[in-house]
Each structure stands twice: as structure tokens, then as C-alpha cells.
Amino acid sequence: MPSPLEIRWLRRRDLPGVLAIERASFAAPWSEADFDATLRRPYCFGLAADRWQSLCGYLLGALDGKYVHLLNLAVAPTHRRRGIGSRLVGELIERTHCSGRRLVVVLGERNLTAQVFYRAQGFRAVGILRDFWNGTRDDAYLLEHRPGERAAPFLPANRIVAYLR
Ligand SMILES: CC(C)(COP(=O)(O)OP(=O)(O)OC[C@H]1O[C@@H](n2cnc3c(N)ncnc32)[C@H](O)[C@@H]1OP(=O)(O)O)[C@@H](O)C(=O)NCCC(=O)NCCS
């Protein structure tokens, strides 16, 4: 019997499903041409998450010397908060560190959900990229996952209130 959640390599024929999830996930989604061009690059790769053999999430990454860049990640809205994003990123973390590389992702300052998500996966902010997307005036954070990094516990709400006093 197939397992309910399976992580596998992304294939070109997954693109219609990927595009549907992408458009439901981002205000400025990647186009089919963006995905196509990325997947054709020899140093880029994609992972897919299937739930009961139906695509429910994906990520794209690129090898860059001693780094792996996580370029894109999304889970279908109806499948969120079920650990699918964690499984995809967990798989990438394992593969990256096994290859001796470091894993980085650039994340917009307004994407609070993803900031909480990446923190829960053990990523740390290592830089601020000013005006990263030309014209939007939005900054981005450079997040990195280092070998052996574990998710830090969240600050309890009463500690934040004490800090603000
Ligand atoms: C970010 C995203 C990929 C997370 O996928 P997911 O499958 O829902 O994530 P998980 O279920 O593995 O969540 C793991 C942990 O992350 C945190 N988290 C995830 N979504 C959260 C939310 N909406 N609010 C608060 N915390 C959240 C929680 O700590 C969660 O653990 P918990 O459910 O036990 O509390 C998904 O929300 C998404 O596709 N967002 C739109 C696209 C996007 O912003 N991509 C990232 C930029 S590249």
C-alpha cells in the first residue's frame, strides 16, 4: 500500500499541479516559464510531496558551491499545518548536510507565516537584504540552516511583554 505522504523528485509533468499551488500561495507567483527554466538548469532540482499519490507541495533548490539555495516552497492551502512543509524541508536539510553544504533561503520581511515556519525548522537569520525586490521597498532576510541546528523554543508571551516595558 502506498504511504500517505511521499517525498520524491519533482518531474516536468507535475507542473500543472505545481502552478495551481503556486498561484494559490503567492501574490506574485512564478510563471510556468520560470519553473521550466529553473528545472532545466543542471544545478537546480525540485522535490515533490504527494499525499495519497496527489501532489500537495513542492520545493525548488539550487546548488551553488558550498551552498544550497532553497528557491521556492509551497504547500497547497488545504494541506497546510499537517507537517508537509516540514517533511519537504527536513528532506532537503538532510541531503544538504550529507553533502557537506550549507542551506540558505531568502525570505520577504512580510511573510510572517514562513518566518515562523523556518524558525521551527531550525533556520536562523544571518543577514538583512535591503530593498531586495526592486520597486517594492521590501527588505528580505537571509536565513541559514547549519548542521546540528535545532529549532529554538519560542519566547513565551509574558517574556515579550516584560521586554517591551
Ligand atoms: C510556509 C509553508 C510552506 C508551511 O507549510 P506547512 O506544511 O503548513 O508547514 P508545517 O505543517 O510543516 O508547519 C511546521 C511548523 O511551522 C509553523 N507554522 C507553519 N504555518 C504556520 C502558521 N500559519 N502560523 C504559525 N505557525 C506556523 C508551526 O510551528 C508549525 O508547527 P505546528 O503546526 O506543530 O504548530 C506554507 O504555509 C505555505 O505554503 N505558505 C505559502 C508559500 C510560502 O510562503 N512559502 C515560503 C516562502 S518560499
The ligand as an ORCA input file, in Angstrom:
! r2SCAN-3c Opt
* xyz 0 1
  C       5.249     28.090      4.794
  C       4.527     26.802      4.376
  C       5.327     26.108      3.275
  C       4.452     25.872      5.605
  O       3.958     24.591      5.191
  P       3.106     23.651      6.180
  O       3.034     22.309      5.566
  O       1.829     24.303      6.544
  O       4.065     23.640      7.459
  P       4.088     22.575      8.672
  O       2.740     21.980      8.871
  O       5.226     21.630      8.440
  O       4.430     23.554      9.907
  C       5.546     23.350     10.765
  C       5.538     24.419     11.821
  O       5.723     25.725     11.234
  C       4.964     26.699     11.974
  N       3.859     27.218     11.138
  C       3.516     26.804      9.895
  N       2.459     27.547      9.447
  C       2.151     28.415     10.424
  C       1.151     29.437     10.565
  N       0.247     29.695      9.587
  N       1.113     30.141     11.725
  C       2.003     29.912     12.711
  N       2.971     28.934     12.643
  C       3.046     28.219     11.515
  C       4.389     25.950     13.167
  O       5.380     25.988     14.199
  C       4.247     24.550     12.598
  O       4.200     23.544     13.594
  P       2.752     23.193     14.289
  O       1.753     23.014     13.170
  O       3.067     21.925     15.032
  O       2.425     24.365     15.163
  C       3.056     27.103      3.899
  O       2.414     27.913      4.869
  C       2.969     27.785      2.557
  O       2.944     27.138      1.505
  N       2.907     29.140      2.565
  C       2.780     29.934      1.311
  C       4.051     29.904      0.485
  C       5.239     30.463      1.254
  O       5.160     31.482      1.944
  N       6.416     29.787      1.109
  C       7.629     30.146      1.834
  C       8.426     31.164      1.113
  S       9.491     30.413     -0.067
*
